[in-house]
Every structure is written in structure tokens, then in C-alpha cells.
Amino acid sequence: MIECRELRLLKLIACDNGKIGTYAKLVDDRNETAHPNGNIFFSTQAALDIKIAEVLRVVDEIESLSRPVVEQCYRDFLLHNHDPEDREYPDDADQIREVLIHGNYLSQEDIDICLAYDLASLAKHKQYASIRQLHDALIAGYEIDDRRDVS
């Protein structure tokens, strides 16, 4: 479980202190309303629904802040891993799974960002064909509709 002090890491993705304070309040609220045995104490379903909506909103907000970081990570991966002779795993699928996904602790949401990456931005790279092949391997293995387990 995430704790308030760990939220300071969000500064790495340009999250300001005000937002971090808002997120920390959610953690504090959780600590005050959830019992270690799994019981959650809310007086009404409506109150619980409001809290769930707030948590989901914050998750969406954090994901949008992390998008540029994931995109840069994926761009770097494509540029440095397109050549099977110059990487850890010759097979594209193994390189993607082990180096990109496991190596960067990517979630399915992060993988979806990679799948949507604008590959045209690399079209002038001299090794574009092999970069495209690596990207196509990601699509083949982790296409949005496929939702394979990445663990």
C-alpha cells in the first residue's frame, strides 16, 4: 500500500505540492476509514461511491501526468533495442516483456500508452524498419483488445 511519504515521488512527474497534498489526504482518509481486517466503514453507499469516484479521478490524473515519462521511456526503448544483435534477447517478444515491461514495471495502462505511441516521429531514423518491427511486435503481443497478463 502506498503511504503519504511515498507520494513525494510524484514530484518526478511534475506533480505540484497541492496535488500531492490532495492525494495524501486520500491516503489519510483510507487510514481512518479502513480497518486492517478489510472492513470499510462508510455510513452510506453514496458516501462510498463518492470516495471511489474521487480515488479513480486521482488515478486518472496521475496517469495523465506520467504519460510523457512513459512515452519517453518507450521512445528510448525503441531507439536502443531495435537491433536483435545488440540487445539482451534476440526475440522481440522476449525483449519487450523482459526489458521494456518488467524492466520498467509497466502497468497495462503504461503499455496502452506505448501501443498508441506516434511512431511517425521516428520515421526519419536510419533504422526505422527495425524500430517499426519492434513496435509491431508490441502490438502483436499486447494489443489493447488482447489484454494479456504482463506479469
DODREN-123954 format. One record per residue: chain; x negated, y, z negated of N, C-alpha, C, CB in turn. Coordinates in Angstrom, 2 decimals. Atoms other than C-alpha are relative to their C-alpha. Glycine has a CB too. Layout:
{'A'; {X; Y; Z}; {X; Y; Z}; {X; Y; Z}; {X; Y; Z}}
...
This chain:
{'A'; {-0.83; -1.19; 0.00}; {0.00; 0.00; 0.00}; {-0.87; 1.24; 0.00}; {0.94; 0.00; -1.20}}
{'A'; {0.72; -1.27; -0.07}; {-1.12; 3.49; 0.74}; {0.24; 0.80; -1.27}; {0.44; 0.81; 1.24}}
{'A'; {-0.10; -0.86; 1.17}; {-1.80; 5.82; -2.14}; {-0.31; 1.43; 0.40}; {-0.97; -0.48; -1.11}}
{'A'; {0.15; -1.43; -0.32}; {-1.90; 9.63; -2.28}; {-1.42; 0.38; 0.40}; {0.43; 0.84; -1.19}}
{'A'; {1.38; -0.40; -0.30}; {-5.69; 9.89; -2.28}; {-0.44; -0.47; 1.39}; {-0.97; -0.57; -1.06}}
{'A'; {0.34; 0.50; -1.32}; {-5.90; 7.83; 0.91}; {0.59; 0.86; 1.11}; {0.48; -1.43; 0.16}}
{'A'; {-0.62; -0.86; -1.00}; {-3.68; 10.31; 2.71}; {-0.94; 1.10; 0.47}; {1.27; 0.61; -0.55}}
{'A'; {0.97; -1.02; -0.41}; {-6.63; 12.73; 2.81}; {-0.70; -0.38; 1.29}; {-1.02; 0.22; -1.10}}
{'A'; {0.58; 0.45; -1.26}; {-7.93; 10.62; 5.69}; {0.73; 0.60; 1.20}; {0.02; -1.53; 0.08}}
{'A'; {-0.77; -0.58; -1.10}; {-5.19; 12.21; 7.78}; {-0.60; 1.31; 0.49}; {1.44; 0.21; -0.42}}
{'A'; {0.69; -1.21; -0.46}; {-7.35; 15.33; 7.95}; {-0.84; -0.31; 1.24}; {-0.89; 0.58; -1.13}}
{'A'; {0.79; 0.39; -1.16}; {-9.39; 13.39; 10.51}; {0.78; 0.11; 1.30}; {-0.51; -1.41; -0.17}}
{'A'; {-0.82; -0.14; -1.20}; {-6.47; 13.64; 12.93}; {0.73; 1.34; -0.02}; {1.01; -1.15; 0.11}}
{'A'; {-0.48; -1.38; 0.00}; {-5.90; 17.36; 12.29}; {1.32; 0.19; -0.74}; {0.15; 0.49; 1.41}}
{'A'; {-1.20; -0.13; 0.83}; {-3.17; 16.92; 9.69}; {-0.31; 1.04; -1.08}; {0.44; -1.38; -0.62}}
{'A'; {0.28; -1.06; 0.98}; {-2.90; 20.02; 7.51}; {0.42; -0.40; -1.41}; {0.70; 1.30; 0.41}}
{'A'; {-0.27; 0.30; 1.41}; {-2.68; 20.09; 3.72}; {1.48; 0.00; -0.33}; {-0.72; 1.00; -0.88}}
{'A'; {-1.44; -0.04; 0.25}; {1.02; 21.00; 3.80}; {0.67; -1.31; 0.36}; {0.64; 1.14; 0.78}}
{'A'; {-0.59; 1.27; -0.42}; {1.92; 17.88; 5.75}; {-0.48; -1.14; -0.89}; {-0.35; -0.30; 1.47}}
{'A'; {0.53; 1.04; 0.88}; {-0.36; 15.72; 3.64}; {0.72; 0.05; -1.34}; {-1.53; 0.16; -0.20}}
{'A'; {-0.76; -0.14; 1.23}; {1.42; 17.10; 0.57}; {1.39; -0.59; 0.11}; {0.10; 1.45; -0.39}}
{'A'; {-1.33; 0.58; -0.24}; {4.78; 16.14; 2.08}; {-0.07; -1.52; -0.01}; {0.58; 0.50; 1.35}}
{'A'; {0.16; 1.45; -0.05}; {3.51; 12.63; 2.77}; {-0.30; -0.55; -1.40}; {-1.11; -0.39; 0.98}}
{'A'; {0.33; 0.43; 1.36}; {2.07; 12.37; -0.75}; {1.26; -0.04; -0.87}; {-1.07; 0.93; -0.62}}
{'A'; {-1.26; -0.03; 0.75}; {5.50; 13.29; -2.13}; {0.80; -1.28; 0.26}; {0.84; 1.24; 0.37}}
{'A'; {-0.69; 1.26; -0.30}; {6.96; 10.27; -0.34}; {-0.61; -1.16; -0.78}; {-0.04; -0.29; 1.50}}
{'A'; {0.67; 1.05; 0.77}; {4.36; 8.05; -1.99}; {0.39; 0.11; -1.48}; {-1.55; 0.08; 0.16}}
{'A'; {-0.41; -0.21; 1.39}; {5.16; 9.60; -5.37}; {1.45; -0.46; -0.22}; {-0.15; 1.49; -0.39}}
{'A'; {-1.40; 0.42; 0.10}; {8.88; 9.07; -4.75}; {0.11; -1.52; -0.03}; {0.83; 0.56; 1.17}}
{'A'; {0.01; 1.47; -0.01}; {8.19; 5.44; -3.91}; {-0.42; -0.53; -1.35}; {-0.94; -0.53; 1.10}}
{'A'; {0.50; 0.47; 1.29}; {6.23; 5.02; -7.12}; {1.03; 0.18; -1.11}; {-1.28; 0.73; -0.36}}
{'A'; {-1.00; -0.27; 1.03}; {9.09; 6.49; -9.14}; {1.29; -0.80; 0.20}; {0.33; 1.48; -0.02}}
{'A'; {-1.28; 0.65; -0.25}; {11.93; 4.58; -7.47}; {-0.10; -1.49; 0.31}; {0.68; 0.67; 1.13}}
{'A'; {0.14; 1.42; -0.34}; {10.50; 1.19; -6.53}; {-0.71; -0.72; -1.13}; {-0.78; -0.18; 1.34}}
{'A'; {0.57; 0.81; 1.07}; {9.78; -1.41; -9.15}; {-0.91; -1.06; 0.61}; {1.11; -0.65; -0.86}}
{'A'; {0.90; 1.01; -0.55}; {6.87; -3.86; -8.66}; {0.65; -1.33; 0.34}; {-1.09; -0.24; -0.97}}
{'A'; {-0.66; 1.27; -0.31}; {9.33; -6.75; -8.57}; {0.78; 0.05; 1.30}; {0.92; -0.40; -1.13}}
{'A'; {-0.67; -0.12; -1.29}; {10.73; -5.42; -5.28}; {1.34; 0.68; -0.07}; {0.17; -1.34; 0.59}}
{'A'; {-1.28; -0.71; 0.12}; {13.85; -3.78; -6.66}; {-0.20; 1.48; 0.29}; {0.60; -0.20; -1.41}}
{'A'; {0.03; -1.43; -0.28}; {14.51; -0.32; -5.28}; {1.25; 0.60; -0.62}; {-0.07; 0.28; 1.55}}
{'A'; {-1.10; -0.58; 0.76}; {16.64; 1.89; -7.44}; {0.51; 1.28; 0.64}; {-0.44; 0.27; -1.44}}
{'A'; {-0.69; -1.14; -0.56}; {18.89; 4.20; -5.44}; {1.45; -0.12; -0.41}; {-0.16; 0.08; 1.57}}
{'A'; {-1.37; 0.05; 0.51}; {22.31; 5.18; -6.63}; {1.02; -0.27; 1.11}; {0.34; 1.31; -0.69}}
{'A'; {-0.95; 0.23; -1.09}; {23.97; 5.05; -3.20}; {-0.72; -0.46; 1.26}; {0.82; 1.27; 0.29}}
{'A'; {0.55; 0.38; -1.30}; {23.43; 3.59; 0.24}; {-0.41; 1.24; 0.79}; {1.03; -0.83; 0.81}}
{'A'; {0.31; -1.24; -0.72}; {23.49; 7.14; 1.62}; {-1.35; 0.56; -0.44}; {1.11; 1.04; -0.23}}
{'A'; {1.29; -0.49; 0.50}; {20.57; 8.14; -0.62}; {-1.15; -0.84; 0.55}; {-0.02; -0.01; -1.54}}
{'A'; {1.01; 0.89; -0.56}; {18.61; 5.11; 0.54}; {-0.18; 0.27; 1.50}; {0.38; -1.47; -0.24}}
{'A'; {0.08; -0.29; -1.42}; {19.45; 5.85; 4.19}; {-0.75; 1.30; 0.28}; {1.40; 0.08; 0.59}}
{'A'; {0.72; -1.27; -0.15}; {18.19; 9.42; 3.79}; {-1.49; -0.20; -0.20}; {0.53; 1.05; -1.00}}
{'A'; {1.41; 0.26; 0.27}; {14.92; 8.19; 2.31}; {-0.64; -0.80; 1.13}; {-0.16; -0.76; -1.33}}
{'A'; {0.52; 0.79; -1.12}; {14.46; 5.62; 5.08}; {-0.21; 0.90; 1.22}; {0.97; -1.17; 0.35}}
{'A'; {0.12; -0.91; -1.14}; {15.08; 8.29; 7.73}; {-1.20; 0.93; -0.18}; {1.29; 0.82; 0.18}}
{'A'; {1.13; -0.88; 0.27}; {12.52; 10.56; 6.07}; {-1.33; -0.73; 0.21}; {0.08; 0.55; -1.43}}
{'A'; {1.22; 0.79; -0.17}; {9.88; 7.82; 5.97}; {-0.25; -0.26; 1.49}; {0.10; -1.35; -0.78}}
{'A'; {0.15; 0.25; -1.43}; {10.50; 6.95; 9.64}; {-0.41; 1.27; 0.75}; {1.29; -0.54; 0.59}}
{'A'; {0.38; -1.27; -0.61}; {10.23; 10.63; 10.58}; {-1.49; 0.27; -0.23}; {0.85; 1.16; -0.56}}
{'A'; {1.41; -0.22; 0.33}; {6.87; 10.87; 8.81}; {-0.89; -0.95; 0.81}; {-0.24; -0.18; -1.51}}
{'A'; {0.78; 0.96; -0.79}; {5.61; 7.71; 10.53}; {-0.12; 0.49; 1.44}; {0.65; -1.42; -0.06}}
{'A'; {0.03; -0.53; -1.37}; {6.57; 9.19; 13.92}; {-0.93; 1.20; 0.11}; {1.42; 0.40; 0.45}}
{'A'; {0.85; -1.20; 0.01}; {4.82; 12.44; 13.01}; {-1.48; -0.39; -0.04}; {0.35; 0.88; -1.21}}
{'A'; {1.38; 0.45; 0.11}; {1.61; 10.66; 12.01}; {-0.45; -0.67; 1.29}; {-0.17; -0.97; -1.19}}
{'A'; {0.33; 0.65; -1.27}; {1.71; 8.54; 15.16}; {-0.26; 1.04; 1.10}; {1.13; -0.94; 0.43}}
{'A'; {0.22; -1.02; -1.04}; {2.02; 11.66; 17.34}; {-1.31; 0.74; -0.24}; {1.18; 1.00; 0.03}}
{'A'; {1.28; -0.64; 0.30}; {-0.95; 13.25; 15.54}; {-1.18; -0.90; 0.37}; {-0.06; 0.37; -1.49}}
{'A'; {1.10; 0.92; -0.29}; {-3.04; 10.13; 16.10}; {-0.12; -0.34; 1.49}; {0.17; -1.28; -0.80}}
{'A'; {0.01; 0.32; -1.43}; {-2.19; 9.83; 19.81}; {-1.29; 0.42; 0.71}; {1.19; 0.66; 0.68}}
{'A'; {1.24; -0.38; -0.69}; {-5.19; 11.89; 21.06}; {-1.21; -0.83; -0.43}; {-0.28; 1.47; -0.24}}
{'A'; {1.10; 0.83; 0.49}; {-7.53; 9.81; 18.89}; {0.04; -1.36; 0.68}; {0.07; -0.15; -1.55}}
{'A'; {-0.15; 1.31; -0.65}; {-6.17; 6.55; 20.32}; {-0.34; 0.11; 1.48}; {1.44; -0.55; -0.18}}
{'A'; {0.30; -0.18; -1.42}; {-6.35; 7.90; 23.87}; {-1.51; 0.14; 0.24}; {0.73; 1.24; 0.54}}
{'A'; {1.45; -0.14; -0.15}; {-9.99; 8.93; 23.41}; {-0.71; -1.33; -0.26}; {-0.54; 1.09; -0.96}}
{'A'; {0.55; 1.33; 0.30}; {-10.78; 5.54; 21.86}; {0.15; -0.91; 1.21}; {0.70; -0.61; -1.24}}
{'A'; {-0.24; 0.86; -1.15}; {-9.23; 3.78; 24.84}; {-0.83; 0.44; 1.20}; {1.49; 0.00; 0.36}}
{'A'; {0.82; -0.52; -1.10}; {-10.98; 6.03; 27.36}; {-1.45; -0.47; -0.18}; {0.07; 1.56; 0.06}}
{'A'; {1.37; 0.45; 0.28}; {-14.32; 5.27; 25.69}; {-0.15; -1.50; 0.21}; {-0.40; 0.36; -1.45}}
{'A'; {0.02; 1.45; -0.21}; {-13.48; 1.57; 25.68}; {-0.10; -0.33; 1.48}; {1.25; -0.65; -0.61}}
{'A'; {0.01; 0.27; -1.44}; {-12.76; 1.59; 29.42}; {-1.35; 0.35; 0.62}; {1.11; 0.78; 0.69}}
{'A'; {1.26; -0.46; -0.58}; {-15.93; 3.53; 30.22}; {-1.19; -0.87; -0.40}; {-0.26; 1.43; -0.40}}
{'A'; {1.14; 0.76; 0.50}; {-18.20; 1.32; 28.13}; {0.16; -1.52; 0.06}; {-0.27; 0.39; -1.41}}
{'A'; {-0.26; 1.44; 0.04}; {-16.62; -2.11; 28.61}; {0.49; -0.58; 1.31}; {0.99; -0.30; -1.05}}
{'A'; {-0.54; 0.47; -1.28}; {-15.63; -2.40; 32.27}; {-0.89; -1.04; 0.68}; {0.20; 1.16; 0.92}}
{'A'; {0.93; 0.92; -0.66}; {-18.73; -4.40; 33.27}; {-0.16; -1.28; -0.82}; {-1.37; 0.68; 0.21}}
{'A'; {0.10; 1.27; 0.75}; {-18.50; -8.08; 32.21}; {-1.43; -0.41; -0.31}; {0.67; -1.10; 0.79}}
{'A'; {1.41; 0.34; 0.23}; {-22.30; -8.34; 32.44}; {-0.61; 0.81; -1.14}; {-0.80; 0.24; 1.27}}
{'A'; {0.55; -0.94; 0.99}; {-22.78; -5.54; 29.91}; {0.81; 0.10; -1.28}; {-0.10; 1.36; 0.61}}
{'A'; {-0.86; -0.07; 1.18}; {-20.40; -6.41; 27.09}; {-0.03; -1.30; -0.78}; {1.44; 0.34; 0.40}}
{'A'; {0.03; 1.17; 0.88}; {-19.79; -8.91; 24.30}; {0.66; -1.23; 0.61}; {0.68; 0.34; -1.29}}
{'A'; {-0.78; 1.12; -0.54}; {-17.21; -11.07; 26.11}; {0.18; 0.18; 1.50}; {1.38; -0.10; -0.71}}
{'A'; {-0.17; -0.16; -1.45}; {-17.23; -11.72; 29.85}; {1.47; 0.02; 0.43}; {-0.71; -1.13; 0.72}}
{'A'; {-1.42; 0.04; -0.33}; {-13.48; -12.41; 29.87}; {0.69; 1.29; -0.46}; {0.68; -1.23; -0.66}}
{'A'; {-0.69; -1.26; 0.32}; {-11.35; -9.22; 30.00}; {0.91; -0.14; -1.22}; {0.81; 0.47; 1.20}}
{'A'; {-0.97; 0.18; 1.10}; {-8.69; -10.61; 27.66}; {-0.72; -0.10; -1.35}; {0.86; -1.26; 0.24}}
{'A'; {0.76; 0.12; 1.26}; {-11.27; -11.56; 25.01}; {-0.58; 1.34; -0.41}; {-1.14; -1.04; 0.15}}
{'A'; {0.58; -1.31; 0.30}; {-12.98; -8.16; 25.26}; {1.07; 0.95; -0.53}; {-0.67; 0.60; 1.25}}
{'A'; {-1.11; -0.85; 0.45}; {-9.65; -6.37; 24.90}; {0.44; -0.37; -1.41}; {1.19; -0.11; 0.97}}
{'A'; {-0.49; 0.45; 1.31}; {-8.49; -8.47; 21.95}; {-1.02; 0.28; -1.10}; {0.33; -1.49; 0.05}}
{'A'; {1.00; -0.07; 1.06}; {-11.75; -8.53; 20.01}; {-0.60; 1.39; -0.18}; {-1.11; -0.98; 0.28}}
{'A'; {0.71; -1.28; 0.10}; {-13.42; -5.21; 20.81}; {0.97; 1.17; -0.11}; {-0.91; 0.19; 1.21}}
{'A'; {-0.93; -1.13; 0.03}; {-10.52; -2.87; 21.54}; {1.00; -0.12; -1.15}; {0.75; 0.09; 1.33}}
{'A'; {-1.12; 0.10; 0.94}; {-7.66; -4.18; 19.43}; {-0.48; -0.32; -1.41}; {0.98; -1.07; 0.47}}
{'A'; {0.46; 0.35; 1.35}; {-9.31; -5.94; 16.50}; {-1.09; 0.95; -0.48}; {-0.51; -1.43; -0.04}}
{'A'; {1.10; -0.88; 0.38}; {-12.40; -3.74; 16.53}; {0.44; 1.38; -0.44}; {-0.94; 0.14; 1.13}}
{'A'; {-0.52; -1.32; 0.34}; {-10.30; -0.59; 16.23}; {1.26; -0.06; -0.86}; {0.28; 0.79; 1.25}}
{'A'; {-1.20; 0.19; 0.83}; {-7.45; -2.05; 14.12}; {1.23; 0.65; 0.63}; {-0.24; 0.59; -1.40}}
{'A'; {-1.13; -0.62; -0.70}; {-4.90; -1.02; 16.75}; {1.31; -0.69; -0.35}; {-0.23; -0.03; 1.50}}
{'A'; {-1.36; 0.50; 0.21}; {-1.22; -1.41; 15.99}; {0.67; -0.16; 1.36}; {0.82; 0.95; -0.93}}
{'A'; {-0.75; 0.11; -1.27}; {1.39; -2.24; 18.63}; {0.28; 1.39; 0.55}; {1.32; -0.78; -0.20}}
{'A'; {-0.22; -1.38; -0.47}; {2.18; 1.48; 18.78}; {-1.25; 0.55; 0.67}; {0.42; 0.92; -1.17}}
{'A'; {1.26; -0.45; -0.59}; {-1.50; 2.19; 19.48}; {-0.22; -0.68; 1.36}; {-1.18; -0.31; -0.94}}
{'A'; {0.13; 0.73; -1.27}; {-1.54; -0.50; 22.19}; {0.93; 0.61; 1.04}; {0.31; -1.51; -0.19}}
{'A'; {-0.94; -0.64; -0.93}; {1.53; 1.13; 23.75}; {-0.59; 1.30; 0.55}; {1.35; 0.26; -0.70}}
{'A'; {0.66; -1.23; -0.47}; {-0.44; 4.40; 23.94}; {-1.05; -0.36; 1.05}; {-0.67; 0.76; -1.19}}
{'A'; {1.01; 0.45; -0.98}; {-3.26; 2.55; 25.72}; {0.66; -0.44; 1.30}; {-0.83; -1.16; -0.58}}
{'A'; {-0.70; 0.46; -1.20}; {-0.79; 0.94; 28.12}; {0.47; 1.18; 0.86}; {1.20; -0.87; -0.40}}
{'A'; {-0.50; -1.18; -0.72}; {0.53; 4.39; 29.05}; {-1.12; 0.97; 0.40}; {1.01; 0.73; -0.86}}
{'A'; {1.13; -0.89; -0.28}; {-2.96; 5.88; 29.46}; {-0.02; 0.40; 1.48}; {-1.32; -0.68; -0.40}}
{'A'; {0.06; -0.53; -1.36}; {-3.31; 8.08; 32.55}; {-1.33; -0.38; 0.64}; {0.19; 1.54; 0.01}}
{'A'; {1.22; 0.52; -0.60}; {-5.89; 6.05; 34.42}; {-0.49; 0.88; 1.15}; {0.22; -1.43; 0.50}}
{'A'; {0.39; -0.90; -1.09}; {-5.90; 8.62; 37.24}; {-1.09; 0.98; -0.45}; {1.22; 0.77; 0.52}}
{'A'; {1.04; -0.91; 0.51}; {-8.10; 10.77; 35.00}; {-1.40; -0.57; 0.19}; {0.24; 0.30; -1.48}}
{'A'; {1.30; 0.65; -0.22}; {-10.90; 8.26; 35.66}; {-0.21; -0.40; 1.46}; {-0.13; -1.23; -0.89}}
{'A'; {0.02; 0.44; -1.40}; {-10.25; 7.84; 39.40}; {-1.30; 0.34; 0.73}; {1.16; 0.62; 0.73}}
{'A'; {1.25; -0.39; -0.68}; {-13.49; 9.60; 40.39}; {-1.23; -0.71; -0.56}; {-0.20; 1.50; -0.11}}
{'A'; {1.13; 0.75; 0.58}; {-15.66; 7.33; 38.24}; {-0.48; -1.03; 1.03}; {0.42; -0.71; -1.34}}
{'A'; {0.55; 0.90; -1.02}; {-18.01; 5.27; 40.41}; {0.38; -1.46; -0.21}; {-1.50; 0.12; 0.03}}
{'A'; {-0.41; 1.37; 0.30}; {-16.85; 2.06; 38.68}; {1.51; -0.10; -0.24}; {-0.76; -0.53; -1.21}}
{'A'; {-1.45; -0.05; 0.22}; {-13.15; 2.87; 38.90}; {0.68; -1.35; 0.22}; {0.62; 1.03; 0.90}}
{'A'; {-0.64; 1.30; -0.30}; {-12.26; -0.52; 40.40}; {-0.10; -0.95; -1.20}; {-0.64; -0.65; 1.24}}
{'A'; {0.15; 0.89; 1.16}; {-13.66; -2.43; 37.41}; {0.71; 0.56; -1.23}; {-1.48; -0.25; -0.31}}
{'A'; {-0.76; -0.64; 1.08}; {-12.13; 0.09; 34.99}; {1.48; -0.34; 0.18}; {-0.22; 1.56; -0.02}}
{'A'; {-1.40; 0.33; -0.33}; {-8.78; -0.46; 36.73}; {0.30; -1.46; -0.32}; {0.30; 0.30; 1.50}}
{'A'; {-0.19; 1.43; 0.28}; {-9.23; -4.23; 36.44}; {0.14; -0.24; -1.50}; {-1.18; -0.82; 0.56}}
{'A'; {-0.08; 0.16; 1.45}; {-9.82; -3.95; 32.69}; {1.34; 0.53; -0.52}; {-1.17; 0.73; -0.70}}
{'A'; {-1.30; -0.56; 0.39}; {-6.76; -1.72; 32.29}; {1.14; -0.93; 0.41}; {0.20; 1.40; 0.63}}
{'A'; {-1.03; 0.94; -0.47}; {-4.69; -4.14; 34.37}; {0.06; -1.25; -0.89}; {-0.27; -0.41; 1.46}}
{'A'; {0.02; 1.14; 0.92}; {-5.81; -6.94; 32.04}; {0.72; 0.33; -1.30}; {-1.45; -0.43; -0.29}}
{'A'; {-0.75; -0.42; 1.20}; {-4.48; -4.96; 29.09}; {1.49; -0.06; 0.29}; {-0.40; 1.44; -0.43}}
{'A'; {-1.42; 0.02; -0.38}; {-1.17; -4.53; 30.90}; {0.51; -1.44; 0.08}; {0.22; 0.72; 1.36}}
{'A'; {-0.41; 1.40; -0.15}; {-1.03; -8.24; 31.76}; {0.15; -0.69; -1.36}; {-1.01; -0.76; 0.86}}
{'A'; {-0.03; 0.68; 1.29}; {-1.69; -9.29; 28.17}; {0.89; 0.63; -1.05}; {-1.36; -0.07; -0.53}}
{'A'; {-0.70; -0.72; 1.07}; {0.16; -6.62; 26.19}; {1.08; 0.93; 0.51}; {-0.99; 0.78; -0.82}}
{'A'; {-1.03; -0.86; -0.56}; {2.81; -5.14; 28.41}; {1.10; 0.27; -1.03}; {0.60; -0.64; 1.26}}
{'A'; {-0.98; -0.46; 0.99}; {5.43; -3.22; 26.42}; {1.13; -1.00; -0.20}; {0.57; 1.35; 0.41}}
{'A'; {-1.12; 0.96; 0.12}; {8.18; -5.75; 27.18}; {-0.44; -1.33; -0.55}; {0.67; -0.21; 1.34}}
{'A'; {0.51; 1.30; 0.42}; {5.94; -8.67; 26.28}; {-0.07; -0.12; -1.53}; {-1.39; -0.23; 0.59}}
{'A'; {0.08; -0.07; 1.47}; {5.30; -7.68; 22.61}; {-0.67; -1.23; -0.62}; {1.39; 0.15; -0.58}}
{'A'; {0.72; 1.13; 0.57}; {2.75; -10.43; 21.95}; {-0.58; 0.38; -1.34}; {-1.11; -0.47; 0.95}}
{'A'; {0.62; -0.20; 1.31}; {1.31; -10.84; 18.48}; {-1.48; 0.32; 0.21}; {0.17; -1.25; -0.91}}
{'A'; {1.39; -0.40; -0.19}; {-2.05; -8.99; 18.31}; {-0.87; -0.37; -1.17}; {-0.08; 1.48; 0.24}}
{'A'; {0.82; 0.35; 1.17}; {-3.25; -10.49; 15.05}; {-0.88; -1.18; 0.25}; {0.87; -0.28; -1.19}}
